[in-house]
Amino acid sequence: MAYGLAQDIIVSTTPRLEGQEVQEYLGPVSSHLVAGTNIFSDIAASFSDLFGGRSKSYRKQLEKINEEVIGQLKEKAANRGANALVGLQIDNDQISGQSKEMFMVTASATAVRVESRSGPSPEREAEKEEPIAANEMNVEEKTVRLRRKHENGTLQLSDENWRFLIENRVSDFAGIVQDTVTESLEASGVTPRQRTHLNNGPDYFLSLSDEKAKEHLYEMTAHDNPEVADWAIGVLEEGNMLDLSRVEALLGGDFYSGQKPALEILTRVDKSYYEQSDIPRLEALKLQIERSFGKRAEVFEVEKSGTFSSGTEKVWQIREGPRNSMDRDYCSETGLDMYGFGKTETKPEEAIQALETKVSALHRRFSSS
């Protein structure tokens, strides 16, 4: 059945619907999702900051998980020919292991076919044009004014304008915010105004839909400035916005602007929820990493230097840096090892270990459900 029909399905936590008569009971339906690592313990720890960015982002995660699991129920109900779900229940079960916590989110309900006692079907026959409320019109008008200021080069992202963009989730400005944050991070010295931009940027992206936020944040992770990439990964981490398809694309790209950020993302960023179908995708990413990384330094044989030295010796060079003796682990200028990684950067083996842990946890959870 088409997704549009699934969207029309009525959902109720009660066993019956007001003004509707159940014509047929089509049986129970259930759906399971595995929530990201430590999300619920982090949510509990953040409730004291009711108006802060972290609290907002965690509330968003809870809403997103519930919406997804209910959406799956609607799809299953629609496939049975139902037009309503009654007796909805959502339960959370905890699983722990290796200092990690994951949660199985389970939703169940009864699929039914109902008919209004007054005659018309509860399914919408056609989308009707809805009027715009005054407050919504005010938002649209202010958005147009801010857009004009940007086009004229007079836009100032003041505290008031930041609040407006965040509270009203104005996605039109995602590109402007991306450029503003990037310029602030690339500046030689961060001014108080630029610090405001960097502090408000995460709340802005977390207020948007995941797809819109990912479009800009994943582009920032491929930036040649490591501070820009790290800032974007931090927002992805806070929003649990791991996107396996985008990570796969990064792993197939440039080593420095694609593959290295992908490793960092895989060790720091979770999905809001995991499904059984994620297992082969995670395993494929692990195999891709195992095949993609190796020594990147060039090794040369040169004449030994020094008055009392003779013969040749091997040296290595990476990314146009100086030549280093083979007993040196990191380049004296670039700070990179022979594989192209700095001392504090995420290595392939760390990402592989993170993927193996996720796969094992998902196998354990889904095999016991």
C-alpha positions in Angstrom: 0.0 0.0 0.0 1.3 3.5 -0.8 2.9 5.5 1.9 0.3 8.2 1.6 -2.4 5.8 2.8 -0.2 4.8 5.7 0.0 8.4 6.7 -3.8 8.6 6.8 -4.1 5.9 9.4 -5.6 7.1 12.7 -3.6 6.1 15.9 -5.0 5.9 19.4 -3.8 4.6 22.7 -7.4 3.7 23.6 -9.2 0.5 22.6 -11.8 2.4 20.6 -12.2 5.6 18.6 -14.7 8.4 19.3 -17.4 8.5 16.7 -15.9 5.5 14.8 -17.3 1.9 14.7 -14.8 -1.0 14.3 -15.9 -3.0 11.3 -13.1 -5.6 11.4 -10.2 -6.5 13.7 -7.1 -7.3 11.5 -4.8 -8.5 14.3 -1.9 -7.1 16.3 1.1 -5.3 14.7 4.5 -4.5 16.3 7.7 -2.7 15.5 11.2 -2.7 17.0 14.0 -0.2 16.9 17.3 -0.1 18.7 18.1 3.4 20.1 21.7 4.8 19.9 24.3 4.2 22.6 23.7 6.0 25.9 21.0 8.2 24.5 18.5 7.7 27.3 21.1 8.0 30.1 22.3 11.2 28.5 18.7 12.5 28.3 18.1 11.8 32.0 21.3 13.7 32.9 20.2 16.7 30.8 16.8 17.4 32.1 18.1 20.1 34.5 18.9 22.2 31.5 15.4 22.5 30.2 16.0 25.4 27.8 19.6 24.6 26.7 20.7 23.2 23.4 21.5 19.7 24.7 18.1 19.4 26.2 16.4 20.4 23.0 18.5 18.0 21.0 17.6 15.0 23.3 13.9 15.9 23.2 14.2 15.9 19.4 15.8 12.4 19.6 12.9 11.0 21.7 10.3 12.5 19.3 12.1 11.2 16.3 12.4 7.6 17.7 8.7 7.5 18.6 7.6 9.0 15.2 9.7 6.4 13.4 8.4 3.4 15.3 4.8 4.6 14.9 5.4 5.2 11.2 6.5 1.5 10.9 3.3 0.4 12.6 1.3 2.5 10.2 3.0 0.9 7.2 2.3 -2.6 8.6 -1.3 -1.7 9.3 -1.8 -0.2 5.8 -0.4 -3.4 4.3 -3.2 -5.3 6.0 -5.9 -3.0 4.7 -6.4 -1.2 8.0 -7.3 2.5 8.4 -6.7 2.8 12.1 -4.6 1.5 15.0 -6.0 1.2 18.5 -4.4 0.3 21.9 -1.0 1.8 21.0 1.8 1.0 23.5 5.4 2.0 23.4 8.0 0.3 25.7 11.7 0.7 26.2 14.0 -2.2 27.2 17.7 -1.7 28.2 20.6 -3.8 27.1 24.1 -3.3 28.6 27.5 -4.7 27.8 31.1 -3.6 27.5 30.3 -0.3 29.3 27.7 0.4 26.5 24.0 0.9 26.8 21.4 0.4 24.0 17.7 0.4 24.2 15.1 -1.6 22.3 12.0 0.6 21.6 9.0 -1.6 20.9 5.6 -0.3 19.7 2.5 -2.5 19.4 -1.1 -1.9 18.6 -4.1 -3.6 17.0 -4.8 -2.9 13.3 -8.5 -2.3 12.6 -10.8 -1.1 9.9 -13.2 1.5 11.1 -16.1 3.5 9.7 -17.6 6.7 10.9 -21.0 6.4 12.4 -22.0 9.5 10.5 -21.1 7.9 7.2 -17.9 9.3 5.7 -14.6 7.3 5.8 -11.9 8.7 8.1 -9.5 8.6 5.2 -9.0 12.0 3.6 -10.4 12.1 0.1 -8.1 15.0 -0.9 -5.7 17.4 0.6 -7.4 20.7 1.3 -5.7 24.1 1.2 -5.3 25.4 4.8 -5.4 29.1 5.7 -2.2 30.6 7.2 -2.6 31.8 10.8 -1.4 35.3 11.8 1.6 34.1 13.7 2.7 31.8 10.8 2.3 34.8 8.4 4.6 36.9 10.7 7.3 34.2 10.5 7.0 34.1 6.7 7.3 37.9 6.5 10.3 38.1 8.8 12.0 35.3 6.8 11.5 37.3 3.6 12.9 40.5 5.3 16.0 38.6 6.6 16.5 37.0 3.2 16.5 40.5 1.5 19.0 41.8 4.0 21.3 38.9 3.2 21.0 39.6 -0.5 21.8 43.2 0.1 24.8 42.3 2.3 23.3 44.0 5.4 22.2 40.9 7.4 23.5 40.7 11.0 22.9 37.5 12.9 22.1 39.2 16.2 20.9 37.3 19.3 17.3 38.1 18.3 17.7 36.8 14.8 19.4 33.6 16.0 16.4 33.0 18.3 14.0 33.6 15.5 15.8 31.1 13.2 16.1 28.4 15.8 12.6 28.7 17.4 10.9 28.7 14.0 13.2 26.2 12.4 13.9 28.4 9.3 15.7 26.0 7.0 16.2 28.6 4.3 19.2 29.9 6.2 21.1 26.6 6.5 23.6 27.6 3.8 24.1 31.1 5.4 24.7 29.5 8.8 27.1 27.0 7.4 29.2 29.9 5.7 29.0 32.0 8.9 30.2 29.2 11.2 33.0 28.2 8.7 34.2 31.8 8.5 34.2 32.1 12.3 36.3 28.9 12.7 38.8 30.0 10.0 39.3 33.4 11.5 42.8 34.0 13.1 41.1 35.2 16.3 37.5 34.5 17.4 35.6 37.7 18.3 32.7 37.7 20.8 30.3 38.0 17.8 31.9 35.0 16.1 31.7 33.1 19.4 28.0 33.7 19.5 27.7 32.2 16.0 29.6 29.1 17.0 27.5 28.7 20.1 24.1 29.2 18.3 25.1 27.1 15.2 24.5 23.7 16.9 21.1 24.6 18.2 20.1 25.9 14.7 21.1 22.7 12.9 19.5 20.6 15.6 16.3 22.4 15.1 16.1 21.4 11.5 15.0 18.1 10.0 17.8 15.5 10.0 18.1 15.4 6.2 18.4 19.2 5.9 21.0 19.3 8.8 23.0 16.4 7.4 23.2 18.0 3.9 25.2 20.9 5.4 27.0 19.2 8.3 28.4 16.3 6.2 29.7 18.8 3.7 31.5 20.6 6.5 33.1 17.4 7.7 35.0 17.3 4.4 36.4 20.8 4.9 40.2 21.1 4.7 40.3 23.0 7.9 40.2 20.4 10.8 38.5 22.8 13.1 35.5 23.1 10.7 35.3 19.4 10.3 35.5 18.7 14.1 32.8 21.3 14.8 30.5 19.7 12.3 31.2 16.2 13.7 30.4 17.5 17.2 26.9 18.6 16.0 26.3 15.3 14.3 27.3 13.5 17.5 25.0 15.6 19.6 22.1 15.0 17.2 22.8 11.3 16.7 22.9 11.9 12.9 25.0 9.0 11.7 24.2 8.5 8.0 25.7 5.3 6.7 25.3 6.2 3.0 27.1 9.5 3.5 29.9 7.8 5.5 30.2 5.3 2.7 30.6 8.1 0.2 33.3 9.8 2.4 35.2 6.5 2.6 35.3 6.4 -1.2 36.6 10.0 -1.5 39.9 11.8 -0.8 42.0 10.5 2.0 42.3 13.8 4.0 38.9 15.4 3.3 36.8 12.2 3.1 38.3 9.0 4.5 39.8 10.5 7.7 36.6 12.4 8.7 34.6 9.2 8.0 36.7 7.3 10.6 36.1 10.0 13.2 32.3 10.0 12.5 32.1 6.2 12.9 33.7 6.3 16.3 31.8 9.3 17.7 28.4 9.5 16.0 25.4 7.3 16.5 22.1 6.8 14.8 18.9 7.8 16.7 17.8 4.2 16.3 19.1 1.0 14.7 17.3 -1.7 12.7 18.2 -5.2 11.8 18.9 -4.1 8.2 21.8 -1.9 9.5 23.8 -5.0 10.4 25.0 -5.9 6.8 25.6 -2.2 6.1 27.8 -1.8 9.2 29.7 -5.0 8.2 30.2 -3.6 4.6 31.6 -0.4 6.0 34.0 -2.4 8.2 35.2 -4.4 5.1 35.5 -1.1 3.1 37.8 0.3 5.8 39.9 -2.9 5.9 40.6 -2.6 2.2 41.0 1.2 1.9 43.9 2.1 4.2 47.6 1.4 4.0 51.0 3.2 4.0 50.8 6.6 2.3 54.4 7.7 2.8 57.0 7.4 0.0 60.2 5.6 1.0 63.5 6.6 -0.6 67.0 5.3 -0.5 69.5 8.1 0.0 73.2 8.6 0.6 74.1 8.7 4.2 75.0 12.2 5.5 78.0 13.0 7.7 81.7 13.0 7.5 82.2 9.5 8.7 79.1 8.0 7.0 79.1 6.0 3.8 76.6 4.0 1.9 72.8 4.5 1.7 69.9 4.5 4.1 66.1 4.5 3.8 64.0 7.6 4.6 60.3 8.3 4.3 58.3 11.4 3.3 54.6 12.3 3.5 52.5 15.1 2.1 55.4 17.2 0.8 57.0 17.2 4.3 60.7 16.7 5.0 62.4 13.3 4.7 62.4 11.4 8.0 64.6 8.5 9.2 62.9 5.1 9.4 63.1 5.1 13.2 61.0 8.3 13.4 57.3 7.5 14.0 55.9 10.9 13.1 57.0 13.4 10.5 58.9 16.3 12.2 56.9 18.9 10.2 53.5 17.5 9.3 53.0 15.5 12.5 51.7 12.6 10.4 52.9 8.9 10.5 53.6 6.8 7.5 49.9 6.0 7.2 48.9 9.7 7.1 47.6 10.0 10.7 48.5 12.4 13.5 49.0 11.2 17.1 45.4 12.1 18.2 43.5 11.3 15.0 41.2 8.3 14.8 42.9 5.3 13.2 41.2 2.7 11.0 41.5 0.0 13.7 39.6 2.2 16.1 36.7 2.6 13.6 36.7 -1.1 12.9 36.5 -1.9 16.6 33.6 0.6 17.0 31.7 -1.1 14.1 32.4 -4.6 15.5 30.9 -3.6 18.8 27.8 -2.2 17.2 27.3 -5.3 15.0 27.8 -7.6 18.0 25.3 -5.6 20.1 22.7 -5.6 17.2 23.1 -9.4 16.7 22.6 -9.9 20.4 19.5 -7.7 20.5 17.7 -8.8 17.4 18.5 -12.5 17.9 16.8 -12.4 21.3 13.7 -10.4 20.2 
